[in-house]
Amino acid sequence: MTISPPSAERGQQLLQRLEQFTTRNDGQVAVARRLLADHPDLPLFGFAISRTIEPEPGKPAHSLILCVGEYNTDAITAWASALGAELVIDGARHTLSTAIDGIGIWASAVVHDDVYDIEGSVFTPTPDDVTCTYRGLLVTSLGEDGTLLIVGHPPARDVLAATSAYYRGTCGQRLRPFGGNNLADSIGRSWGRFIAYPNRRDWQLQPCWENTPGAMPVTWMYTEEGATQDLGDVEHCPTCGRPSRGLAYSPMNGQRVHVCPSPACRHQWPVTDSPSLTSSKEHS
């Protein structure tokens, strides 16, 4: 195990950095000082803090996170032993969680993928491993741009239907083509292996060839190429009578408006009790 114990000077620097956090709790600093004094030979490169607004019953609201290195699982084992804490091993992730004087203590590290049994971590996903299912299709949202991953190579109409259901049910939005693009053109198909690394809960998708052991067909829906529109209660267009749930903001006064979905109409009318953004700014 690589040991990098903080010297007295280094320990003081760690405390000073911790004290600079404006959201810290005094108990966090006291516990940090105690840990440095009681366990000077254990690896520690820094502290982080966290606060839970509504902690679970019996759980601390303020916690101190021990930074020992992303891949230093030996350090997690050493700290768990020293603190009498339970060492939890979930796949490649090693975690300890305990409390001292009402302050939570938490640390985590993962076994490096170079020495981890990646081949033994290949798995077939189930509904428990994805964001949602739609007509038997396993659908997962990836990243911050709204890209969807669908297990299998279903027809484009099923991909679009699943995408629509996801955005309506999960996001409360309608996805529409943007800039003349066809949403079907945003569909991509490939092959990949689902890897339970660092664990099954935080799995990764490894691109591969079709004949790779454990390979599965996957479909990508690159939804960043579409435009989203918020959904509200069903209203009927006062001009053409078509039902609509589409919401937008008027470019004239910033007021929330309904939008008729008919391409031949596109009439907009105010949402009841929707204040104008312009007027609210004037009186703020």
DRENDO-1510 file (C-alpha; in Angstrom, 1 decimal, always signed):
<recs>
REC; n; res; u; v; w
REC; 1; MET; +0.0; +0.0; +0.0 .
REC; 2; THR; +1.3; +3.4; -0.9 .
REC; 3; ILE; +1.4; +5.5; +2.3 .
REC; 4; SER; +1.6; +9.3; +2.1 .
REC; 5; PRO; +1.0; +10.5; +5.6 .
REC; 6; PRO; +0.5; +14.2; +6.1 .
REC; 7; SER; +3.4; +15.8; +8.1 .
REC; 8; ALA; +2.5; +18.3; +10.9 .
REC; 9; GLU; +2.9; +21.2; +8.4 .
REC; 10; ARG; +0.9; +19.4; +5.7 .
REC; 11; GLY; -1.8; +18.5; +8.2 .
REC; 12; GLN; -2.1; +22.2; +9.2 .
REC; 13; GLN; -2.4; +23.1; +5.5 .
REC; 14; LEU; -5.3; +20.6; +5.1 .
REC; 15; LEU; -7.1; +22.2; +8.1 .
REC; 16; GLN; -6.6; +25.7; +6.8 .
REC; 17; ARG; -8.1; +24.7; +3.5 .
REC; 18; LEU; -11.1; +23.1; +5.2 .
REC; 19; GLU; -11.7; +26.2; +7.3 .
REC; 20; GLN; -11.9; +28.3; +4.1 .
REC; 21; PHE; -15.2; +26.6; +3.2 .
REC; 22; THR; -17.9; +29.1; +3.9 .
REC; 23; THR; -20.5; +26.3; +4.3 .
REC; 24; ARG; -18.4; +24.3; +6.8 .
REC; 25; ASN; -19.7; +23.2; +10.2 .
REC; 26; ASP; -17.4; +23.7; +13.2 .
REC; 27; GLY; -17.8; +20.1; +14.0 .
REC; 28; GLN; -16.3; +19.1; +10.7 .
REC; 29; VAL; -13.0; +21.0; +11.5 .
REC; 30; ALA; -12.9; +19.5; +15.0 .
REC; 31; VAL; -13.2; +16.0; +13.6 .
REC; 32; ALA; -10.7; +16.6; +10.9 .
REC; 33; ARG; -8.2; +17.8; +13.5 .
REC; 34; ARG; -8.9; +14.7; +15.5 .
REC; 35; LEU; -8.3; +12.4; +12.5 .
REC; 36; LEU; -5.0; +14.0; +11.7 .
REC; 37; ALA; -3.8; +13.7; +15.3 .
REC; 38; ASP; -5.0; +10.1; +15.9 .
REC; 39; HIS; -4.0; +8.7; +12.5 .
REC; 40; PRO; -0.9; +10.6; +11.2 .
REC; 41; ASP; +0.4; +7.5; +9.3 .
REC; 42; LEU; -2.7; +7.0; +7.1 .
REC; 43; PRO; -2.8; +8.4; +3.6 .
REC; 44; LEU; -4.8; +11.6; +3.2 .
REC; 45; PHE; -4.5; +14.3; +0.6 .
REC; 46; GLY; -7.3; +16.6; +1.6 .
REC; 47; PHE; -10.8; +17.0; +2.9 .
REC; 48; ALA; -14.1; +17.8; +1.3 .
REC; 49; ILE; -17.4; +18.5; +3.0 .
REC; 50; SER; -21.1; +17.9; +2.3 .
REC; 51; ARG; -24.4; +18.9; +3.9 .
REC; 52; THR; -27.7; +17.1; +3.6 .
REC; 53; ILE; -30.7; +19.4; +3.9 .
REC; 54; GLU; -33.1; +16.7; +4.9 .
REC; 55; PRO; -31.0; +13.8; +6.2 .
REC; 56; GLU; -32.6; +10.3; +6.8 .
REC; 57; PRO; -33.5; +9.5; +10.4 .
REC; 58; GLY; -30.3; +8.7; +12.3 .
REC; 59; LYS; -28.0; +10.0; +9.6 .
REC; 60; PRO; -25.8; +13.1; +10.1 .
REC; 61; ALA; -26.5; +16.3; +8.3 .
REC; 62; HIS; -22.9; +17.3; +8.0 .
REC; 63; SER; -20.2; +15.0; +6.6 .
REC; 64; LEU; -16.4; +15.0; +6.1 .
REC; 65; ILE; -15.1; +13.4; +3.0 .
REC; 66; LEU; -11.6; +11.9; +3.1 .
REC; 67; CYS; -9.6; +12.4; -0.2 .
REC; 68; VAL; -7.2; +9.5; -0.5 .
REC; 69; GLY; -6.8; +9.2; -4.3 .
REC; 70; GLU; -9.2; +7.9; -6.9 .
REC; 71; TYR; -7.7; +4.4; -7.1 .
REC; 72; ASN; -6.2; +3.9; -3.7 .
REC; 73; THR; -8.5; +1.2; -2.4 .
REC; 74; ASP; -5.8; +0.1; +0.1 .
REC; 75; ALA; -6.2; +3.5; +1.8 .
REC; 76; ILE; -9.9; +2.9; +2.1 .
REC; 77; THR; -9.2; -0.5; +3.8 .
REC; 78; ALA; -6.7; +1.1; +6.2 .
REC; 79; TRP; -9.0; +4.0; +7.2 .
REC; 80; ALA; -12.0; +1.6; +7.6 .
REC; 81; SER; -9.9; -0.6; +9.9 .
REC; 82; ALA; -8.6; +2.4; +11.9 .
REC; 83; LEU; -12.1; +3.9; +12.4 .
REC; 84; GLY; -13.9; +0.6; +13.0 .
REC; 85; ALA; -16.1; +1.3; +10.0 .
REC; 86; GLU; -17.6; -1.2; +7.7 .
REC; 87; LEU; -15.7; -1.6; +4.4 .
REC; 88; VAL; -18.2; -1.9; +1.5 .
REC; 89; ILE; -17.0; -3.5; -1.7 .
REC; 90; ASP; -19.4; -3.1; -4.6 .
REC; 91; GLY; -17.7; -4.2; -7.8 .
REC; 92; ALA; -14.6; -2.2; -8.2 .
REC; 93; ARG; -15.7; +0.5; -5.8 .
REC; 94; HIS; -14.5; +0.4; -2.1 .
REC; 95; THR; -16.4; +2.6; +0.3 .
REC; 96; LEU; -16.4; +3.4; +4.0 .
REC; 97; SER; -19.1; +5.3; +5.9 .
REC; 98; THR; -19.2; +6.0; +9.6 .
REC; 99; ALA; -19.7; +8.9; +12.0 .
REC; 100; ILE; -17.6; +10.6; +14.7 .
REC; 101; ASP; -19.2; +13.1; +17.1 .
REC; 102; GLY; -22.2; +13.5; +14.9 .
REC; 103; ILE; -20.2; +14.2; +11.8 .
REC; 104; GLY; -20.4; +11.7; +8.9 .
REC; 105; ILE; -17.1; +10.3; +7.6 .
REC; 106; TRP; -17.1; +9.0; +4.0 .
REC; 107; ALA; -14.4; +7.9; +1.6 .
REC; 108; SER; -14.3; +6.0; -1.7 .
REC; 109; ALA; -11.9; +4.7; -4.3 .
REC; 110; VAL; -12.0; +2.2; -7.2 .
REC; 111; VAL; -9.8; -0.6; -8.4 .
REC; 112; HIS; -8.0; +0.7; -11.6 .
REC; 113; ASP; -9.5; -0.8; -14.7 .
REC; 114; ASP; -6.0; -2.1; -15.7 .
REC; 115; VAL; -6.1; -4.6; -12.9 .
REC; 116; TYR; -9.8; -5.2; -12.6 .
REC; 117; ASP; -11.6; -8.1; -14.2 .
REC; 118; ILE; -13.4; -6.2; -17.0 .
REC; 119; GLU; -14.2; -9.3; -19.0 .
REC; 120; GLY; -15.9; -10.8; -16.0 .
REC; 121; SER; -18.0; -7.6; -15.6 .
REC; 122; VAL; -19.8; -7.9; -18.9 .
REC; 123; PHE; -23.6; -8.2; -18.3 .
REC; 124; THR; -26.9; -8.1; -20.1 .
REC; 125; PRO; -29.0; -5.1; -19.0 .
REC; 126; THR; -32.5; -5.5; -17.4 .
REC; 127; PRO; -35.2; -2.9; -16.7 .
REC; 128; ASP; -33.5; -2.3; -13.3 .
REC; 129; ASP; -30.3; -1.0; -15.1 .
REC; 130; VAL; -31.9; +1.7; -17.2 .
REC; 131; THR; -33.9; +4.9; -16.9 .
REC; 132; CYS; -37.2; +3.5; -18.1 .
REC; 133; THR; -38.8; +1.0; -20.5 .
REC; 134; TYR; -41.2; +1.7; -23.3 .
REC; 135; ARG; -43.1; -1.2; -25.0 .
REC; 136; GLY; -40.3; -3.6; -24.0 .
REC; 137; LEU; -37.5; -1.3; -25.1 .
REC; 138; LEU; -34.8; -0.4; -22.5 .
REC; 139; VAL; -34.1; +3.3; -22.6 .
REC; 140; THR; -31.4; +5.2; -20.7 .
REC; 141; SER; -30.6; +8.9; -20.8 .
REC; 142; LEU; -26.9; +9.7; -21.1 .
REC; 143; GLY; -25.0; +13.0; -20.5 .
REC; 144; GLU; -26.5; +16.5; -20.2 .
REC; 145; ASP; -27.5; +17.0; -23.8 .
REC; 146; GLY; -30.4; +14.6; -23.6 .
REC; 147; THR; -28.9; +11.7; -25.7 .
REC; 148; LEU; -30.9; +8.5; -25.3 .
REC; 149; LEU; -29.5; +5.0; -25.5 .
REC; 150; ILE; -31.9; +2.2; -26.5 .
REC; 151; VAL; -30.9; -1.5; -26.2 .
REC; 152; GLY; -31.4; -3.3; -29.5 .
REC; 153; HIS; -31.9; -2.1; -33.1 .
REC; 154; PRO; -35.7; -1.4; -33.2 .
REC; 155; PRO; -37.4; +0.2; -36.2 .
REC; 156; ALA; -37.0; +4.0; -36.4 .
REC; 157; ARG; -40.7; +4.5; -35.6 .
REC; 158; ASP; -40.3; +2.7; -32.3 .
REC; 159; VAL; -37.2; +4.7; -31.5 .
REC; 160; LEU; -39.1; +7.9; -32.1 .
REC; 161; ALA; -42.1; +6.7; -30.1 .
REC; 162; ALA; -39.9; +5.8; -27.2 .
REC; 163; THR; -38.1; +9.1; -27.4 .
REC; 164; SER; -41.4; +11.0; -27.4 .
REC; 165; ALA; -42.7; +8.9; -24.4 .
REC; 166; TYR; -39.5; +9.6; -22.5 .
REC; 167; TYR; -39.6; +13.4; -23.1 .
REC; 168; ARG; -43.3; +13.6; -22.3 .
REC; 169; GLY; -43.3; +11.4; -19.2 .
REC; 170; THR; -39.9; +12.2; -17.7 .
REC; 171; CYS; -39.2; +15.7; -18.9 .
REC; 172; GLY; -42.7; +17.1; -19.4 .
REC; 173; GLN; -41.7; +18.3; -22.8 .
REC; 174; ARG; -42.3; +17.6; -26.5 .
REC; 175; LEU; -39.4; +17.0; -28.8 .
REC; 176; ARG; -39.6; +18.6; -32.2 .
REC; 177; PRO; -37.4; +18.8; -35.3 .
REC; 178; PHE; -35.1; +21.9; -35.3 .
REC; 179; GLY; -33.9; +23.9; -38.3 .
REC; 180; GLY; -35.6; +21.7; -40.8 .
REC; 181; ASN; -33.9; +18.5; -39.6 .
REC; 182; ASN; -35.7; +15.2; -39.5 .
REC; 183; LEU; -35.6; +13.6; -36.0 .
REC; 184; ALA; -35.2; +10.2; -37.7 .
REC; 185; ASP; -31.9; +11.4; -39.1 .
REC; 186; SER; -30.6; +11.7; -35.5 .
REC; 187; ILE; -30.8; +7.9; -35.0 .
REC; 188; GLY; -27.5; +6.0; -34.9 .
REC; 189; ARG; -26.9; +2.3; -34.5 .
REC; 190; SER; -23.9; +0.4; -33.2 .
REC; 191; TRP; -22.7; -2.4; -31.0 .
REC; 192; GLY; -21.4; -2.3; -27.5 .
REC; 193; ARG; -20.8; -4.3; -24.3 .
REC; 194; PHE; -22.3; -3.3; -20.9 .
REC; 195; ILE; -19.6; -3.3; -18.3 .
REC; 196; ALA; -20.3; -3.2; -14.6 .
REC; 197; TYR; -17.4; -0.9; -13.8 .
REC; 198; PRO; -17.0; +0.4; -11.3 .
REC; 199; ASN; -20.2; -1.4; -10.4 .
REC; 200; ARG; -23.6; -2.5; -11.9 .
REC; 201; ARG; -25.3; +0.7; -10.7 .
REC; 202; ASP; -22.7; +3.0; -12.5 .
REC; 203; TRP; -22.1; +0.8; -15.6 .
REC; 204; GLN; -20.3; +1.8; -18.7 .
REC; 205; LEU; -20.9; +1.1; -22.4 .
REC; 206; GLN; -17.8; -0.2; -24.2 .
REC; 207; PRO; -18.0; +0.2; -28.0 .
REC; 208; CYS; -17.1; -3.0; -29.9 .
REC; 209; TRP; -17.6; -5.1; -33.0 .
REC; 210; GLU; -20.6; -7.2; -33.6 .
REC; 211; ASN; -18.6; -10.5; -33.1 .
REC; 212; THR; -17.1; -9.4; -29.8 .
REC; 213; PRO; -18.1; -11.8; -26.9 .
REC; 214; GLY; -20.9; -10.1; -25.0 .
REC; 215; ALA; -21.7; -7.6; -27.7 .
REC; 216; MET; -25.2; -6.2; -27.9 .
REC; 217; PRO; -27.0; -4.0; -30.5 .
REC; 218; VAL; -27.5; -0.5; -29.3 .
REC; 219; THR; -29.3; +2.5; -30.8 .
REC; 220; TRP; -28.5; +6.1; -30.1 .
REC; 221; MET; -31.0; +9.0; -30.3 .
REC; 222; TYR; -29.1; +12.3; -30.5 .
REC; 223; THR; -31.8; +14.5; -29.2 .
REC; 224; GLU; -29.6; +17.6; -29.0 .
REC; 225; GLU; -30.5; +18.1; -32.6 .
REC; 226; GLY; -34.1; +18.6; -31.7 .
REC; 227; ALA; -36.0; +21.5; -30.1 .
REC; 228; THR; -37.9; +21.0; -26.9 .
REC; 229; GLN; -41.3; +22.5; -26.0 .
REC; 230; ASP; -42.8; +22.5; -22.5 .
REC; 231; LEU; -46.1; +20.8; -22.0 .
REC; 232; GLY; -49.1; +22.0; -20.0 .
REC; 233; ASP; -52.7; +21.0; -19.6 .
REC; 234; VAL; -54.7; +20.2; -22.7 .
REC; 235; GLU; -56.2; +23.3; -24.3 .
REC; 236; HIS; -58.1; +23.8; -27.6 .
REC; 237; CYS; -56.9; +26.4; -30.0 .
REC; 238; PRO; -59.4; +29.2; -30.2 .
REC; 239; THR; -58.7; +29.7; -33.9 .
REC; 240; CYS; -58.8; +26.2; -35.3 .
REC; 241; GLY; -60.0; +24.1; -32.3 .
REC; 242; ARG; -57.1; +21.7; -32.4 .
REC; 243; PRO; -56.1; +20.3; -28.9 .
REC; 244; SER; -52.7; +21.4; -27.7 .
REC; 245; ARG; -50.4; +20.9; -24.7 .
REC; 246; GLY; -47.5; +23.0; -26.1 .
REC; 247; LEU; -46.2; +25.9; -24.1 .
REC; 248; ALA; -43.8; +28.7; -25.0 .
REC; 249; TYR; -43.0; +32.3; -24.2 .
REC; 250; SER; -44.2; +35.2; -26.3 .
REC; 251; PRO; -41.3; +37.1; -27.9 .
REC; 252; MET; -43.3; +40.3; -27.5 .
REC; 253; ASN; -43.8; +40.5; -23.8 .
REC; 254; GLY; -42.4; +37.3; -22.3 .
REC; 255; GLN; -45.8; +36.0; -21.3 .
REC; 256; ARG; -46.4; +32.3; -21.1 .
REC; 257; VAL; -48.5; +31.2; -24.0 .
REC; 258; HIS; -50.1; +28.1; -25.5 .
REC; 259; VAL; -49.0; +27.1; -29.0 .
REC; 260; CYS; -51.3; +25.5; -31.6 .
REC; 261; PRO; -49.5; +22.4; -33.0 .
REC; 262; SER; -51.1; +22.7; -36.4 .
REC; 263; PRO; -48.5; +23.9; -39.0 .
REC; 264; ALA; -51.2; +25.7; -40.8 .
REC; 265; CYS; -52.3; +27.6; -37.7 .
REC; 266; ARG; -49.5; +28.0; -35.1 .
REC; 267; HIS; -51.8; +30.4; -33.2 .
REC; 268; GLN; -50.6; +31.5; -29.7 .
REC; 269; TRP; -52.9; +32.5; -26.8 .
REC; 270; PRO; -52.0; +33.4; -23.2 .
REC; 271; VAL; -51.9; +30.9; -20.4 .
REC; 272; THR; -54.5; +31.7; -17.7 .
REC; 273; ASP; -52.9; +33.5; -14.7 .
REC; 274; SER; -49.5; +33.7; -16.5 .
REC; 275; PRO; -47.7; +36.9; -15.4 .
REC; 276; SER; -45.7; +38.8; -18.0 .
REC; 277; LEU; -42.0; +38.5; -17.4 .
REC; 278; THR; -41.6; +42.1; -18.6 .
REC; 279; SER; -44.0; +43.5; -16.0 .
REC; 280; SER; -42.5; +41.5; -13.2 .
REC; 281; LYS; -39.1; +42.9; -13.9 .
REC; 282; GLU; -40.4; +46.4; -13.9 .
REC; 283; HIS; -41.8; +46.0; -10.4 .
REC; 284; SER; -39.0; +44.0; -8.9 .
</recs>
